[in-house]
Amino acid sequence: SLRVLTGITTTGTPHLGNYVGAIRPAVAASRSANVQSFYFLADYHALIKCDEPSRIQRSTLEIAATWLAAGLDPERVLFYRQSDIPEIPELTWLLTCVTGKGLLNRAHAYKASVDKNLAAGHDPDADVTAGLFMYPVLMGADILMFKAHKVPVGRDQIQHIEMARDMAQSFNHLYGEHFVLPEAAIEESVATLPGLDGRKMSKSYDNTIALFAPREQMRKQIAGIVTDSRAPGEPKSTEGSALFQIYQAFASTEETAALAKAYAEGIAWGDAKQLLFERIDREIAPMRAHYESLVNDPARIENTLRAGAARARELSSAFIAELRQAVGLRNLG
Ligand code: TYM
């Protein structure tokens, strides 16, 4: 059967970009026959960006509640916390030893930090931790551990999945065919959802719309989407309109065509924002109540995650034994 895997870093509150780029397609995929799904909370990855323990814990709870509220069925899907699987850091080391340093030098996130430091006249690696540099290897271990074929993600993660493929190929070349070569699964229409300011919606740009903010708060956030200064009655352009792109990520083809027509006819920005709010709310509202009850029941979430980790470890412990043997390490009894 086809194996689908994806994770979300536990550094903040889930936003619409996480939902349309990863959560919604992943939950949909998990419902098809002949698919085995692996969805997890990337809390080891969170340590790279966040040194506040309470924030990591809160985010883990919120992201777990989000997956469940969005319809993930923990009986059907392997749903777990990355740090509950000790075989993942172990595999990270095995992969580290077959990964060229030059490959990691080319990672976008690392390069962005280097460029920022150089632009500020600092040492290129000034504030760069070895964790940031190694980020793609840890992610490679996440993916390769469970032999995932497809990884549903937004466009910003494609390079990481290509690197995981490279690592799998290097390892297979040296030690035999142990790893499956993974592929990114990208929904073109939502591959990069823009945020309030039109740049990619991202925790690091502080331009996000929270997925499960209370209704009135979501309306206010949507009212904050940047638009141009065209007055009511003046035709609007859909090209480069963040509001239009976000609408498209939630609406049917017919609804999107109707909004394009309204743009051409000069809809007021305030009215367009109200339409967007109503369209998103129609999809989110039924999940919101469920989310709130889950987030207020941490014990239930904890039990679900532990049960998921126990199932995932049946696979990971058997596989790491195979890999240890392949590279010539003694197997722990
Ligand atoms: P993270 O936590 O930054 O984002 C989680 C998922 O949301 C997608 N996403 C978006 N999609 C469309 N438009 C946006 N504006 C947007 N913002 C975020 C991301 O592409 C991602 O799919 N390294 C990963 C987490 C991770 C992972 C993995 C993913 C760790 N191990 C293994 C897949 C497989 C990350 O930081 O995603």
Residues whose N, C-alpha, C, O or C-beta is under 5 A from the ligand:
A	BS01	TYM	L5 T6 G7 I8 T9 G17 N18 G21 A22 A42 H45 M139 D142 P152 V153 G154 R155 D156 Q157 V190 A191 T192 L193 K200 M201
